[in-house]
Amino acid sequence: MRLIKLFIPTITFLIFGCDLYDNAELNPRDLDSNFTPGLVFDPVVRATTVGAAAEFDVFVVAAENISGIHAQITYDANRLSVTNVTTGDFFSDSAQVNSSFFLYDDDNGILDINYFYLGNGINKSGTGKIATILFNTKQSFDATTLEITDESELVDQDDVDIQILSRGTATVRSN
């Protein structure tokens, strides 16, 4: 009887005392299948100091049979500047050597990233990194937003648009 009196409160405490949470929100690449394919940032928040860098990766999530990606990203050019953009590995694991092409253009607050296969009949499905972007902070500010715009697109091998159902945002904080 004493064991039951000790056992019941302990089990009750464990069941009701523990907060359970959905940690899917901690990983921006864990999108609900109803909202894929998508283009997202990882991480979604980065804190830095004036003059220092803030690095963000851009991912394509749960895409099927794509041959090209155009990601257009807007940012506040008064607060941030693009220091460097490097290619991701999404298209680099193709069986064909040198079969992908990567190009970016930074135009004072609008960054266009183009990453695609060269040639016909090559496509890829899945989730992977498109690019890594290095922003430099120009001034102190509470927060500024990076946004993947509606001008972004995924295309198949016939250059037919594939609808993007999720477009990510990210926040940079600088003190």
matplotlib code that plots the C-alpha trace (Angstrom):
import matplotlib.pyplot as plt

x = [0.0, 2.8, 4.4, 1.1, 0.9, 4.4, 4.0, 0.8, 2.0, 5.3, 3.7, 1.2, 4.0, 5.9, 2.9, 1.6, 4.8, 6.8, 6.3, 6.4, 7.0, 7.3, 11.0, 10.3, 10.1, 13.8, 14.9, 13.6, 14.2, 11.5, 8.5, 5.1, 4.7, 1.7, 4.1, 6.8, 8.8, 10.3, 13.3, 14.4, 17.2, 19.2, 19.6, 16.5, 18.1, 21.7, 23.1, 26.3, 28.1, 28.7, 31.2, 31.1, 29.7, 26.4, 26.3, 23.1, 22.6, 19.8, 18.2, 15.8, 13.4, 11.6, 11.9, 11.1, 12.8, 14.3, 17.0, 17.3, 16.9, 16.6, 16.5, 15.9, 16.6, 15.9, 17.7, 18.2, 21.2, 21.5, 22.2, 23.8, 26.1, 26.8, 30.4, 30.5, 28.2, 29.4, 27.7, 25.9, 26.1, 22.6, 23.5, 27.2, 26.6, 25.5, 27.1, 28.2, 31.3, 31.0, 27.3, 26.1, 26.4, 26.3, 26.0, 24.9, 24.2, 24.0, 22.2, 22.0, 19.4, 18.4, 20.5, 19.8, 21.2, 21.1, 22.1, 21.2, 22.2, 23.8, 22.5, 19.3, 17.7, 19.4, 17.4, 17.4, 15.0, 15.4, 16.6, 20.0, 22.0, 21.8, 24.2, 26.0, 25.7, 27.9, 26.5, 28.5, 26.7, 27.1, 25.5, 23.9, 20.2, 17.7, 16.6, 16.5, 14.8, 16.1, 13.3, 13.1, 10.8, 8.0, 10.4, 12.2, 11.6, 12.3, 12.2, 12.3, 14.5, 12.0, 12.2, 8.7, 8.1, 7.5, 5.4, 7.3, 4.9, 7.2, 9.5, 11.6, 12.6, 15.5, 16.5, 19.8, 20.4, 23.4, 24.4]
y = [0.0, 2.4, 1.6, 2.6, 5.8, 6.7, 5.3, 7.2, 10.7, 10.1, 8.9, 11.7, 14.2, 12.8, 12.8, 16.2, 17.9, 17.6, 20.0, 18.3, 20.3, 19.9, 20.5, 20.5, 24.3, 24.3, 23.1, 25.2, 22.3, 20.3, 21.5, 19.9, 17.9, 20.1, 23.0, 21.6, 22.1, 25.1, 27.5, 28.3, 29.8, 28.0, 29.4, 31.7, 34.1, 35.2, 37.8, 39.6, 42.9, 45.9, 45.1, 41.4, 38.7, 36.9, 33.6, 32.0, 28.8, 28.6, 25.2, 23.7, 21.4, 18.3, 19.2, 16.6, 16.3, 19.8, 20.9, 24.5, 26.9, 30.7, 32.1, 35.8, 37.2, 40.7, 42.5, 46.0, 47.3, 50.2, 47.7, 44.7, 44.1, 40.7, 39.8, 36.4, 33.7, 30.2, 27.3, 24.6, 20.9, 20.1, 19.5, 18.5, 14.8, 14.1, 11.2, 13.7, 15.7, 19.5, 19.2, 22.1, 25.9, 28.5, 32.2, 35.1, 38.8, 41.3, 44.4, 46.7, 44.8, 42.1, 39.0, 36.6, 33.1, 30.8, 27.1, 24.6, 21.6, 22.0, 19.7, 17.8, 14.9, 15.6, 16.4, 15.9, 15.3, 15.9, 18.5, 20.2, 23.3, 25.8, 28.4, 29.9, 33.7, 35.9, 39.2, 42.0, 44.4, 48.1, 49.5, 48.7, 47.7, 45.7, 43.4, 43.3, 40.7, 38.5, 37.3, 34.8, 36.5, 35.4, 35.8, 32.7, 29.6, 25.9, 24.4, 20.9, 19.6, 21.2, 24.6, 24.2, 26.0, 23.9, 25.7, 26.8, 26.4, 27.7, 30.7, 31.4, 34.5, 35.1, 37.8, 39.4, 41.3, 43.6, 45.5]
z = [0.0, 0.8, -2.5, -4.3, -2.4, -3.6, -7.1, -8.1, -7.2, -9.0, -12.2, -12.0, -11.7, -14.6, -16.9, -16.1, -14.9, -18.1, -20.9, -24.2, -27.3, -31.0, -31.8, -35.6, -35.3, -34.3, -37.8, -40.6, -43.0, -41.3, -43.4, -43.4, -46.6, -47.4, -47.7, -49.9, -52.0, -50.3, -50.1, -46.5, -44.5, -41.8, -39.2, -39.1, -36.6, -36.3, -33.9, -34.6, -33.9, -36.2, -38.9, -38.2, -40.5, -40.3, -42.3, -43.6, -45.7, -48.2, -48.7, -51.1, -49.2, -50.5, -54.2, -56.9, -60.3, -60.5, -62.8, -61.9, -59.0, -58.9, -55.4, -55.1, -51.6, -50.4, -47.6, -46.3, -48.1, -45.6, -42.8, -44.6, -47.5, -49.2, -48.6, -50.3, -51.7, -52.2, -53.9, -52.0, -52.6, -53.8, -57.5, -56.9, -56.2, -59.8, -61.6, -64.3, -63.7, -64.0, -64.7, -62.6, -62.9, -60.1, -60.5, -58.2, -58.7, -55.9, -56.7, -53.6, -51.6, -54.0, -54.3, -57.2, -56.9, -59.9, -59.6, -62.3, -64.2, -67.6, -70.3, -70.8, -68.9, -65.6, -62.5, -58.8, -55.9, -52.2, -49.7, -49.9, -49.6, -52.5, -51.2, -48.2, -47.9, -45.9, -44.9, -43.3, -40.9, -41.6, -38.4, -35.2, -35.3, -33.4, -36.3, -40.1, -42.3, -45.2, -47.4, -50.2, -52.7, -55.0, -58.0, -56.9, -58.9, -59.3, -62.8, -64.2, -67.1, -69.6, -67.9, -66.6, -63.3, -60.1, -57.6, -54.4, -51.4, -48.7, -48.8, -45.8, -43.9, -41.6, -39.1, -38.4, -35.2, -34.7, -31.5]

ax = plt.figure().add_subplot(projection="3d")
ax.plot(x, y, z, "-o")
ax.set_aspect("equal")
plt.show()
